[in-house]
Amino acid sequence: MSAARRRPLLSVLVAMVTAAAFVLVGHALLGTVTAPAPAATGSVAASDLLIAWRRSLTTSWSVDEVITRTTTNGRVLTFQVHRAQRPPDHLVVGLGNVDIRTGDRETACATSLAGGQPCRSSAAPAFAGVVDGQVADLSRIVSGPFALYSLREELRAEPGPSGPGRAECFDLTLRLSSYPSPPYGRLASLCFDPSTGAPAGSTVQTEQSMDRTIVTARHAPALVADLVPPAGITVG
């Protein structure tokens, strides 16, 4: 075979090898991009949960949720809850109660007291202290060698207002089965929206029931209208 004929053949072989190399590199890069991040556990997951919890308490958002409770005897109950906050202000409506904070005043009502009757109102504690207290309470049950729950953290798809969306989720497993009335049952999952810090759903399983919370509407920040109490509620 002449040199003139060998050169085109050599060029074809080089091109084929180069193309194959690009394909292999491309698959490797795609694998790097699409492979799920490893789940965090232990102290790393506990620290991340405390950060997510504090962020959820201190950012502005509004969510509507549906809570479905399924009991061990097959009974199913459904509740609707509206939560909105523009720290320190917040409004929670659901489960037969209305909880309001406006500035340095807080108000609590039972829906049966609606209809123009005033609700119980009092001075609100310092907001920073409320946040620190809630984070400290959570830390006591998820941190350290005697933590009540073991933790696993991962990003995963959770039901949301526009279909499944990515959420930062923390799975809690009770370490001491004989513990009386554990705050998050035997198994729980707490999820947060990574972009806003707002709640993104939860599951709490006890010996008697399982509560599943799905977010049906969410936006951030909360609007003034999101914090308006229901009609008939008088804030003292």
N, C-alpha and C positions, 0 to 999 in steps of 0.2 A: 504494500500500500504506500502510495507516495506521501510525502510530507504535507502536500497541499490538501490531500484527502483526510489525513489524520487530524489536522488542526480543527476542522468543523466538528468531527466526532468528539475530540477532546473538549471543545467548547460546550457541546451538548451534555457531556458527563458532568462537567463542572456546574452547569446550570441546574442539573437534576439534584446533585449533592447539596448545592446551596439552597434550593427550594425545600428539600427535605429537612435541612437544618432549621430553616425559618419555621416550618410546620412544627417541629419538636419544641423549639423555643416558644412558639405561640401557645402550644398546649400547656407548657410549663407556666407561662405567665397567666393564662386563663385559670389554671388550677390555683395559682396563688391568689387571684382576685376572688374566685368564687368559693374557695374552701371556707367553711365556717370557722370563726374564731374559737379557740379552745375555751371550754367553760372554766370560770374561776371558782375556787372553793376556799374554805377556811377563812383566814384573817383577811385575805384580799377581797373576797366576796362580802365579808362583813363590813369592811371599810367602805366599799362601793355602795352598799345598801344605805349606810348612814349618810353618805354624801347625797344619794338620790332622795332620801327621805327629807333631809334638810332643804334641798332644792325644791322639792314638791311643796313644802310649807311656805317658802319665801318667794316663789314666783307667782305671776298673775296668770290665771287660766279660768276657764268655765267648762264644766262637763255635765252631761246628762247620762245617767247610768240606769241599767236594768239589773236588779239583783234577783236571781232565781235560787230559791232554797228548796232542795230536794231532801226529804227526810228518809230515814231508813225504812219506814213503812210505806214508802212510795208516794207520799203526799208532796205536791209541788205548790209552792207559794211564790208569787212574783211581786216585786216592789219597784217603784220608780223613784229615783233620787236625783235632785239637782244640786250641784255644788259649784260655787264660784268664789273667787278670792282676788282681791287687790290689796295685798298685805299693807296694814294689819287687818283691813276689812274682809269679812267673809259672810257668806250666806249658805246654809245647808237646809234643804227642804226635802223631807221624806221620812218614811217609817213613822208617820204620825206626829212628827215634831218639826219645829222650825228653830234653827239656831242662827243668830245674827251677831256680828260684831261690827260696830261703826265707830271708828276712832278709839276712844278710851271707854266706850260703853258696850256692854254685851247684853243680849236679850234672848230669852228662851221661852218658847211657846209650845203648848200642845195644840194640835189642829182643832181639837174640840173647843178650845178657848177662842177660836177665831170669831169674827162677826162684830168687830168693833171693840171688843174687850181688850184692855191693856195686858201685856204679857209681863213676865218677871224681868226686870232690868236692873243691872248693877254695874259697878265700876269694873272694867276689864283689867286683868293683870298685864304687866308690861309684856309687849309682844315678844321681845327678844328672850325673855325668861320662859315664855310658853314654848317657843321653838327649842331652846336648849333643853327644857325639861322633857319634851317628847323624844328628842334625839337620845338623851341620856337613858330614858326608859327602854327604848329599843336596843340601845347598846348593851344594856345589862343582860338581855336574853339572847343576843347573837354573837357577842364578843367574848374572848378569853377562853381558858381551858374548861370553865364550868358553864359555858353557854348552854342555854336551854334548847336551842335549835342549831342544827348543822345547816350550812348554806351552800347553794350552788347558783352561780350567776351565768346567764347567757343572753345573747340577743336572739330573739325568735319572733315568728309571726304570731300576732294576736288579733282576734276580732276587733274591728274598729268602725268608726262612722262611715268610712269609704271602703269597707272590706278589710281583709287581713293586712296589717301593717307591722313594721318592725318595732319591737318594744324591748326595753331593758328589763329583764325579768329575774327575780330572785326566788328560788325554791327553798322553802323552809321545811325541815324534817325534825320532828320532836325526838330528842335524844333520850328522854326519860319517860317511858310510857306510863308510869304510875303517877306522874305529876298531875295534881288536881286542877282542873279547869285551865289548861294552857291557853294563853291569849290568842294564839293563832292555830288552835286545834292540833291535830296530829300531823297534818300536812297542809302547806299553804304555798301560794304563789302570788307574789306582789310584783306588778309590772308598771313601768313608767314610760312616758313618751320621751325618747332621747332628745328631741328638738326643743321641747317646751318644759319638761319636768312634770307635766300633768299626769294624773293617774291614767293608766292604760289597761285596766282590768285586774281582777284578782280572783283567787280561789281559796277558800278556807274549808277544810274537811275536819269535822269532829266525829265523835262516836255516834252522834245522833243525826247529823245532817251534813250536807255539802252546800255552801253558798258560792255561787258563781256570779261575778260582776262583770258585765260587758258595757263598754262605753259606746253610747249610741250617737252622741254629739260632743264635739270638743273644738274649742278655739282658744287662742292666746294672743294677746292678753285679754282678760275679762273686760267686758263693756259695762258702763254704768247700769244699763238695763238688766244685766245679768244678776246684779245684787239688789234688785228691787224686791221686797218681801211680797208674798202672796196677798191678794185682796183680803181685807178684813183683819190683817195683823197690824196692831198698833205698837210701834216701838216707843218705849218709855224713855 
